Amino acid sequence: RPHPSAPDTPPANKLLAPGAGMVDRLRDMLTGRGKQD
């Protein structure tokens, strides 16, 4: 999922990407986004 405010240049993008992914997964879990009904 794109993150417009996230840096796109090394090394910041490599350091922050895992954290952004974790936050995305947590948010999806809490909101139910992406679930198949």
Predicted model as a PDB file, atoms N, CA, C, CB and O in Angstrom, pLDDT in the B-factor column:
MODEL        1                                                                  
ATOM      1  N   ARG A   1       0.857  -1.179   0.000  1.00 66.00           N  
ATOM      2  CA  ARG A   1       0.000   0.000   0.000  1.00 66.00           C  
ATOM      3  C   ARG A   1       0.894   1.229   0.000  1.00 66.00           C  
ATOM      4  CB  ARG A   1      -0.970   0.005   1.228  1.00 66.00           C  
ATOM      5  O   ARG A   1       1.846   1.288   0.778  1.00 66.00           O  
ATOM      6  N   PRO A   2       0.619   2.202  -0.839  1.00 67.00           N  
ATOM      7  CA  PRO A   2       1.481   3.387  -0.896  1.00 67.00           C  
ATOM      8  C   PRO A   2       1.382   4.252   0.358  1.00 67.00           C  
ATOM      9  CB  PRO A   2       1.130   4.219  -2.110  1.00 67.00           C  
ATOM     10  O   PRO A   2       0.330   4.348   0.990  1.00 67.00           O  
ATOM     11  N   HIS A   3       2.492   4.867   0.693  1.00 69.00           N  
ATOM     12  CA  HIS A   3       2.562   5.787   1.823  1.00 69.00           C  
ATOM     13  C   HIS A   3       3.172   7.088   1.310  1.00 69.00           C  
ATOM     14  CB  HIS A   3       3.403   5.185   3.016  1.00 69.00           C  
ATOM     15  O   HIS A   3       4.394   7.217   1.238  1.00 69.00           O  
ATOM     16  N   PRO A   4       2.325   8.049   0.956  1.00 71.00           N  
ATOM     17  CA  PRO A   4       2.812   9.283   0.336  1.00 71.00           C  
ATOM     18  C   PRO A   4       3.821  10.066   1.176  1.00 71.00           C  
ATOM     19  CB  PRO A   4       1.657  10.163   0.033  1.00 71.00           C  
ATOM     20  O   PRO A   4       4.701  10.726   0.624  1.00 71.00           O  
ATOM     21  N   SER A   5       3.704   9.999   2.484  1.00 69.00           N  
ATOM     22  CA  SER A   5       4.621  10.784   3.311  1.00 69.00           C  
ATOM     23  C   SER A   5       5.888  10.028   3.666  1.00 69.00           C  
ATOM     24  CB  SER A   5       3.929  11.218   4.573  1.00 69.00           C  
ATOM     25  O   SER A   5       6.787  10.588   4.293  1.00 69.00           O  
ATOM     26  N   ALA A   6       5.971   8.767   3.275  1.00 70.00           N  
ATOM     27  CA  ALA A   6       7.155   7.965   3.592  1.00 70.00           C  
ATOM     28  C   ALA A   6       8.304   8.333   2.662  1.00 70.00           C  
ATOM     29  CB  ALA A   6       6.841   6.458   3.484  1.00 70.00           C  
ATOM     30  O   ALA A   6       8.079   8.647   1.493  1.00 70.00           O  
ATOM     31  N   PRO A   7       9.532   8.297   3.172  1.00 64.00           N  
ATOM     32  CA  PRO A   7      10.686   8.601   2.327  1.00 64.00           C  
ATOM     33  C   PRO A   7      10.878   7.526   1.263  1.00 64.00           C  
ATOM     34  CB  PRO A   7      11.955   8.735   3.179  1.00 64.00           C  
ATOM     35  O   PRO A   7      10.623   6.348   1.509  1.00 64.00           O  
ATOM     36  N   ASP A   8      11.333   7.940   0.073  1.00 73.00           N  
ATOM     37  CA  ASP A   8      11.539   6.963  -0.995  1.00 73.00           C  
ATOM     38  C   ASP A   8      13.007   6.853  -1.390  1.00 73.00           C  
ATOM     39  CB  ASP A   8      10.706   7.333  -2.210  1.00 73.00           C  
ATOM     40  O   ASP A   8      13.335   6.316  -2.448  1.00 73.00           O  
ATOM     41  N   THR A   9      13.879   7.363  -0.537  1.00 75.00           N  
ATOM     42  CA  THR A   9      15.309   7.294  -0.819  1.00 75.00           C  
ATOM     43  C   THR A   9      16.010   6.511   0.290  1.00 75.00           C  
ATOM     44  CB  THR A   9      15.915   8.716  -0.954  1.00 75.00           C  
ATOM     45  O   THR A   9      15.637   6.608   1.459  1.00 75.00           O  
ATOM     46  N   PRO A  10      17.019   5.740  -0.085  1.00 76.00           N  
ATOM     47  CA  PRO A  10      17.779   5.001   0.931  1.00 76.00           C  
ATOM     48  C   PRO A  10      18.547   5.957   1.820  1.00 76.00           C  
ATOM     49  CB  PRO A  10      18.745   4.003   0.272  1.00 76.00           C  
ATOM     50  O   PRO A  10      18.838   7.061   1.360  1.00 76.00           O  
ATOM     51  N   PRO A  11      18.896   5.636   3.038  1.00 81.00           N  
ATOM     52  CA  PRO A  11      18.529   4.404   3.738  1.00 81.00           C  
ATOM     53  C   PRO A  11      17.205   4.488   4.470  1.00 81.00           C  
ATOM     54  CB  PRO A  11      19.596   4.043   4.708  1.00 81.00           C  
ATOM     55  O   PRO A  11      16.739   3.481   5.003  1.00 81.00           O  
ATOM     56  N   ALA A  12      16.588   5.652   4.512  1.00 78.00           N  
ATOM     57  CA  ALA A  12      15.366   5.814   5.310  1.00 78.00           C  
ATOM     58  C   ALA A  12      14.255   4.884   4.857  1.00 78.00           C  
ATOM     59  CB  ALA A  12      14.882   7.248   5.241  1.00 78.00           C  
ATOM     60  O   ALA A  12      13.527   4.345   5.691  1.00 78.00           O  
ATOM     61  N   ASN A  13      14.109   4.685   3.551  1.00 76.00           N  
ATOM     62  CA  ASN A  13      13.016   3.823   3.095  1.00 76.00           C  
ATOM     63  C   ASN A  13      13.210   2.388   3.553  1.00 76.00           C  
ATOM     64  CB  ASN A  13      12.902   3.869   1.578  1.00 76.00           C  
ATOM     65  O   ASN A  13      12.229   1.719   3.876  1.00 76.00           O  
ATOM     66  N   LYS A  14      14.424   1.898   3.590  1.00 79.00           N  
ATOM     67  CA  LYS A  14      14.683   0.526   4.030  1.00 79.00           C  
ATOM     68  C   LYS A  14      14.464   0.367   5.534  1.00 79.00           C  
ATOM     69  CB  LYS A  14      16.108   0.116   3.666  1.00 79.00           C  
ATOM     70  O   LYS A  14      14.071  -0.703   5.998  1.00 79.00           O  
ATOM     71  N   LEU A  15      14.718   1.419   6.281  1.00 79.00           N  
ATOM     72  CA  LEU A  15      14.558   1.346   7.730  1.00 79.00           C  
ATOM     73  C   LEU A  15      13.088   1.438   8.151  1.00 79.00           C  
ATOM     74  CB  LEU A  15      15.357   2.457   8.396  1.00 79.00           C  
ATOM     75  O   LEU A  15      12.676   0.801   9.120  1.00 79.00           O  
ATOM     76  N   LEU A  16      12.303   2.231   7.421  1.00 77.00           N  
ATOM     77  CA  LEU A  16      10.930   2.482   7.832  1.00 77.00           C  
ATOM     78  C   LEU A  16       9.911   1.522   7.213  1.00 77.00           C  
ATOM     79  CB  LEU A  16      10.562   3.883   7.482  1.00 77.00           C  
ATOM     80  O   LEU A  16       8.803   1.388   7.732  1.00 77.00           O  
ATOM     81  N   ALA A  17      10.264   0.864   6.133  1.00 82.00           N  
ATOM     82  CA  ALA A  17       9.316  -0.002   5.436  1.00 82.00           C  
ATOM     83  C   ALA A  17       8.743  -1.113   6.325  1.00 82.00           C  
ATOM     84  CB  ALA A  17       9.987  -0.619   4.234  1.00 82.00           C  
ATOM     85  O   ALA A  17       7.530  -1.318   6.312  1.00 82.00           O  
ATOM     86  N   PRO A  18       9.563  -1.836   7.096  1.00 83.00           N  
ATOM     87  CA  PRO A  18       8.987  -2.893   7.945  1.00 83.00           C  
ATOM     88  C   PRO A  18       7.986  -2.346   8.968  1.00 83.00           C  
ATOM     89  CB  PRO A  18      10.101  -3.637   8.673  1.00 83.00           C  
ATOM     90  O   PRO A  18       6.961  -2.975   9.229  1.00 83.00           O  
ATOM     91  N   GLY A  19       8.275  -1.200   9.537  1.00 83.00           N  
ATOM     92  CA  GLY A  19       7.361  -0.592  10.504  1.00 83.00           C  
ATOM     93  C   GLY A  19       6.060  -0.165   9.850  1.00 83.00           C  
ATOM     94  O   GLY A  19       4.987  -0.349  10.425  1.00 83.00           O  
ATOM     95  N   ALA A  20       6.142   0.402   8.656  1.00 86.00           N  
ATOM     96  CA  ALA A  20       4.932   0.818   7.944  1.00 86.00           C  
ATOM     97  C   ALA A  20       4.077  -0.395   7.601  1.00 86.00           C  
ATOM     98  CB  ALA A  20       5.292   1.597   6.664  1.00 86.00           C  
ATOM     99  O   ALA A  20       2.852  -0.339   7.704  1.00 86.00           O  
ATOM    100  N   GLY A  21       4.705  -1.478   7.198  1.00 86.00           N  
ATOM    101  CA  GLY A  21       3.960  -2.695   6.888  1.00 86.00           C  
ATOM    102  C   GLY A  21       3.267  -3.264   8.110  1.00 86.00           C  
ATOM    103  O   GLY A  21       2.134  -3.739   8.030  1.00 86.00           O  
ATOM    104  N   MET A  22       3.954  -3.214   9.240  1.00 90.00           N  
ATOM    105  CA  MET A  22       3.377  -3.719  10.479  1.00 90.00           C  
ATOM    106  C   MET A  22       2.166  -2.868  10.885  1.00 90.00           C  
ATOM    107  CB  MET A  22       4.439  -3.728  11.605  1.00 90.00           C  
ATOM    108  O   MET A  22       1.140  -3.405  11.302  1.00 90.00           O  
ATOM    109  N   VAL A  23       2.289  -1.559  10.762  1.00 89.00           N  
ATOM    110  CA  VAL A  23       1.171  -0.667  11.091  1.00 89.00           C  
ATOM    111  C   VAL A  23      -0.008  -0.937  10.153  1.00 89.00           C  
ATOM    112  CB  VAL A  23       1.609   0.822  10.997  1.00 89.00           C  
ATOM    113  O   VAL A  23      -1.160  -0.948  10.587  1.00 89.00           O  
ATOM    114  N   ASP A  24       0.283  -1.155   8.867  1.00 89.00           N  
ATOM    115  CA  ASP A  24      -0.788  -1.459   7.911  1.00 89.00           C  
ATOM    116  C   ASP A  24      -1.521  -2.739   8.282  1.00 89.00           C  
ATOM    117  CB  ASP A  24      -0.220  -1.579   6.497  1.00 89.00           C  
ATOM    118  O   ASP A  24      -2.750  -2.790   8.248  1.00 89.00           O  
ATOM    119  N   ARG A  25      -0.762  -3.776   8.639  1.00 89.00           N  
ATOM    120  CA  ARG A  25      -1.396  -5.046   8.996  1.00 89.00           C  
ATOM    121  C   ARG A  25      -2.228  -4.907  10.268  1.00 89.00           C  
ATOM    122  CB  ARG A  25      -0.336  -6.138   9.177  1.00 89.00           C  
ATOM    123  O   ARG A  25      -3.312  -5.482  10.365  1.00 89.00           O  
ATOM    124  N   LEU A  26      -1.729  -4.151  11.238  1.00 91.00           N  
ATOM    125  CA  LEU A  26      -2.464  -3.936  12.475  1.00 91.00           C  
ATOM    126  C   LEU A  26      -3.760  -3.175  12.195  1.00 91.00           C  
ATOM    127  CB  LEU A  26      -1.598  -3.172  13.492  1.00 91.00           C  
ATOM    128  O   LEU A  26      -4.819  -3.539  12.708  1.00 91.00           O  
ATOM    129  N   ARG A  27      -3.678  -2.131  11.391  1.00 90.00           N  
ATOM    130  CA  ARG A  27      -4.865  -1.346  11.056  1.00 90.00           C  
ATOM    131  C   ARG A  27      -5.882  -2.214  10.309  1.00 90.00           C  
ATOM    132  CB  ARG A  27      -4.480  -0.112  10.206  1.00 90.00           C  
ATOM    133  O   ARG A  27      -7.081  -2.140  10.575  1.00 90.00           O  
ATOM    134  N   ASP A  28      -5.395  -3.036   9.372  1.00 89.00           N  
ATOM    135  CA  ASP A  28      -6.299  -3.924   8.637  1.00 89.00           C  
ATOM    136  C   ASP A  28      -7.005  -4.892   9.574  1.00 89.00           C  
ATOM    137  CB  ASP A  28      -5.532  -4.700   7.568  1.00 89.00           C  
ATOM    138  O   ASP A  28      -8.196  -5.162   9.420  1.00 89.00           O  
ATOM    139  N   MET A  29      -6.266  -5.410  10.544  1.00 88.00           N  
ATOM    140  CA  MET A  29      -6.841  -6.355  11.486  1.00 88.00           C  
ATOM    141  C   MET A  29      -7.930  -5.670  12.327  1.00 88.00           C  
ATOM    142  CB  MET A  29      -5.740  -6.947  12.396  1.00 88.00           C  
ATOM    143  O   MET A  29      -8.981  -6.257  12.586  1.00 88.00           O  
ATOM    144  N   LEU A  30      -7.676  -4.447  12.743  1.00 90.00           N  
ATOM    145  CA  LEU A  30      -8.631  -3.742  13.590  1.00 90.00           C  
ATOM    146  C   LEU A  30      -9.870  -3.290  12.831  1.00 90.00           C  
ATOM    147  CB  LEU A  30      -7.968  -2.552  14.224  1.00 90.00           C  
ATOM    148  O   LEU A  30     -10.967  -3.268  13.389  1.00 90.00           O  
ATOM    149  N   THR A  31      -9.703  -2.933  11.572  1.00 89.00           N  
ATOM    150  CA  THR A  31     -10.827  -2.411  10.789  1.00 89.00           C  
ATOM    151  C   THR A  31     -11.526  -3.485   9.961  1.00 89.00           C  
ATOM    152  CB  THR A  31     -10.346  -1.310   9.877  1.00 89.00           C  
ATOM    153  O   THR A  31     -12.621  -3.254   9.448  1.00 89.00           O  
ATOM    154  N   GLY A  32     -10.901  -4.662   9.825  1.00 87.00           N  
ATOM    155  CA  GLY A  32     -11.487  -5.724   9.033  1.00 87.00           C  
ATOM    156  C   GLY A  32     -11.254  -5.536   7.541  1.00 87.00           C  
ATOM    157  O   GLY A  32     -11.864  -6.232   6.730  1.00 87.00           O  
ATOM    158  N   ARG A  33     -10.399  -4.627   7.174  1.00 82.00           N  
ATOM    159  CA  ARG A  33     -10.126  -4.366   5.762  1.00 82.00           C  
ATOM    160  C   ARG A  33      -9.458  -5.586   5.119  1.00 82.00           C  
ATOM    161  CB  ARG A  33      -9.232  -3.110   5.604  1.00 82.00           C  
ATOM    162  O   ARG A  33      -8.578  -6.211   5.711  1.00 82.00           O  
ATOM    163  N   GLY A  34      -9.885  -5.906   3.914  1.00 74.00           N  
ATOM    164  CA  GLY A  34      -9.271  -6.988   3.172  1.00 74.00           C  
ATOM    165  C   GLY A  34      -9.827  -8.362   3.453  1.00 74.00           C  
ATOM    166  O   GLY A  34      -9.347  -9.350   2.896  1.00 74.00           O  
ATOM    167  N   LYS A  35     -10.831  -8.445   4.307  1.00 71.00           N  
ATOM    168  CA  LYS A  35     -11.415  -9.754   4.599  1.00 71.00           C  
ATOM    169  C   LYS A  35     -12.416 -10.118   3.522  1.00 71.00           C  
ATOM    170  CB  LYS A  35     -12.089  -9.764   5.988  1.00 71.00           C  
ATOM    171  O   LYS A  35     -13.158  -9.277   3.015  1.00 71.00           O  
ATOM    172  N   GLN A  36     -12.411 -11.413   3.188  1.00 63.00           N  
ATOM    173  CA  GLN A  36     -13.371 -11.928   2.205  1.00 63.00           C  
ATOM    174  C   GLN A  36     -14.600 -12.419   2.964  1.00 63.00           C  
ATOM    175  CB  GLN A  36     -12.744 -13.083   1.331  1.00 63.00           C  
ATOM    176  O   GLN A  36     -14.490 -13.191   3.916  1.00 63.00           O  
ATOM    177  N   ASP A  37     -15.773 -11.958   2.525  1.00 56.00           N  
ATOM    178  CA  ASP A  37     -17.023 -12.399   3.168  1.00 56.00           C  
ATOM    179  C   ASP A  37     -17.786 -13.313   2.253  1.00 56.00           C  
ATOM    180  CB  ASP A  37     -17.898 -11.203   3.557  1.00 56.00           C  
ATOM    181  O   ASP A  37     -18.863 -13.788   2.614  1.00 56.00           O  
TER     182      ASP A  37                                                      
ENDMDL                                                                          
END                                                                             
